[in-house]
Amino acid sequence: MGHFSCFVVLALSFLTPSSAVHQHSNLVVQDIDRGMNGSRRNLGYFSCGTGNPIDDCWRCDPNWENNRQRLADCAIGFGKDANGGRNGQIYVVTDSGDDDPVNPKPGTLRHAVIQDEPLWIIFKRDMVINLKQELVMNSFKTIDGRGASVHIANGGCITIHHVSNIIIHGIHIHDCVPTGHGYIRDSPSHYGWWTVSDGDGVSIFGSKHVWIDHCSLSNCHDGLIDAIHGSTAITISNNYMTHHNKVMLLGHSDEYTQDKDMQVTIAYNHFGEGLVQRMPRCRHGYFHVVNNAYTHWEMYAIGGSANPTIISQGNRFLAPDNRFSKEVTKHEIAAQKEWKNWNWRSEGDMFLNGAFFRESGEGALYTYARALSLSARPSSLVESMTTTAGALNCKKGNRC
C-alpha cells in the first residue's frame, strides 16, 4: 500500500426542499432549482470550459495523479454524496489474479474491495482481471483505473450488495457472465455462499451513495448496470455503453414497491452502437436523465413501468433509420389509461432523424421536483460534453 495526503478542496452540499409538499407544484420546482444553483460547489475549480461539470472539476489538473481523491469532490446528482475511499489509504493492485474468492491474495482487486476501512484502489499497470466469482464490494471503496488500462472481463463482474459509498471510475467492464454456486468473501471476517449471479456488469442491490463514472461497458450476459431492491442515491455519468441488449434496469419488479424512493441521475453518458433497449428501464422511483448522447437504439431508449417519474432534460436523441423505432419512450406493461398518469417529461431535448418522446402525466408536480438532481445544459452542447465518455487514457504528468 502507498500513502498520500488527501486534498479536500470542495465542500459537498446541496440544498433540499424543506416544506415543499404543500406549495404550488411550480413553486416546488423553482425551490429545487434555486437550492441546487444557489449552493453548487465550485465545480469549475480547474475548469477547461468543456461544460461538463464533473470533468471541469478535476480533469484539467496536470497533477491529478497526486490529487486522486479530489475526484470524490466532483460528484453531482443524486449520487453526489458518494465518498468512496476518500480520506483512506491508497491500495495499489499489483496482481490481476483471482485464484481464491474465499481467501484472496493481498495485492489483488478482490483483496482490496473486501477490506473494512476506506480505501482508494488504483492499479500498478495495465491488466485484464478475470474474476472466478462476482466481485463483492465492502463499503467506502473507490476503484480508480486512471493511469492504467484495466479490464474486468470474461468472468464475474462487480456486485454492490447492501453497502454504501462506492465510486467506480475509469474501468473497462465487458463480457460478464453468470457466476456463483460458490463461497465468496465480502469482508475480512465473513464469507458466504452465493447463488448464481445474473451476469451484470455492475449490480447494485440494496445499496446507496453509489457513483459510476467514466467507465466503458459492453456485451454482458444480463444488464450493463442494474440497480434494484431499494437502492438509491446513485449517479451514472460519463460512461460509454455499446453492443448490448438490456442496458440498464432501475427497479426490481412492478410488485417490489420498496423501490418507490429510488433516485438515480443518468448524466453525460454516450449510449452508442449496438444497443437495443433499456437506457434505462425504470420502475417506481425518480429518474433524472440529463445531457446524454443517444446515437443508437434498436427498440427504444427510455422505458418503464409501475409509475416511475422520469424527467428527460437536454438530451440528444438520434433515432435509428428503422421507421418502427423512432419513439424514444416505451410505457411497459400497461394500458394507456394507466400510463397516461405516469409523470414522464421532456425538456430541452434534441430530436434527430424523426425521434420523438411521448410525454405523460400532469407536469410540474411534487413528484417532478423529486426527480430533479442538477441543472441541465443546452442539448446543443451534448455532443462535445460526451466526446470523451468512457474510460480515459490518463498519462502521468499530463491533463487527463
Buried (B, 14 or more C-beta within 10 A) or exposed (E): EEEEEBBEBBEBEBBEBEEBEEBEBEEBBBBBEEBBEEEBBEBBBBBEEBBBBBBBBBBBBEEBBEBBBBBBBBBBBBBBBBBBBBEBBBBBBEBBBBEBBEEBEEBBBBBBBBBEEBBBBBBEEEBEBBBBBBBBBBBBBBBBBBBBBBBBBBBBBBBBBBBBBBBBBBBBBBBBBBBBEBEBBBBEEEBEEBEEBBBBBBBBBBBBBBBBBBBBBBBBBBBBBBBBBBBBBBBBBBBBBBBBBBBBBBBBBBEBEBBBBBBBBBBBBBBBEBBBBBBBBBBBBBBBBBBBBBBBBEBBBBBBBBBBBBBBBBBBBBBBEEEEBBBBBBBBEBEEEBBBEBBBBBBBBBBEEBBBBEBBBEEBBBBBBBBBBBBBBEBEBBBEBBEBBBBBEBEEEEBB
